[in-house]
Amino acid sequence: MERTFTAERAAHARVVAEAAGRRIGRPMAHPDDKIEYARLLKGQGFGYGEISAKTGIPKTSLHRYLQG
């Protein structure tokens, strides 16, 4: 029974947070503006190492963000 109450409280907290405009879940690792800047640099011909140095985003993450 306590599990049910806990689930209901958590669901209510999520609804209240969404109504207040707060983001639910894990925080973003890298802001969207940094990712867009990385895409711009990749389009200009920079390598992953250079982009990583300029943006602070690790190369492994850059591969994931820029693969598409």
Beta strands, then each sheet from edge to edge (+ up, - down):
end
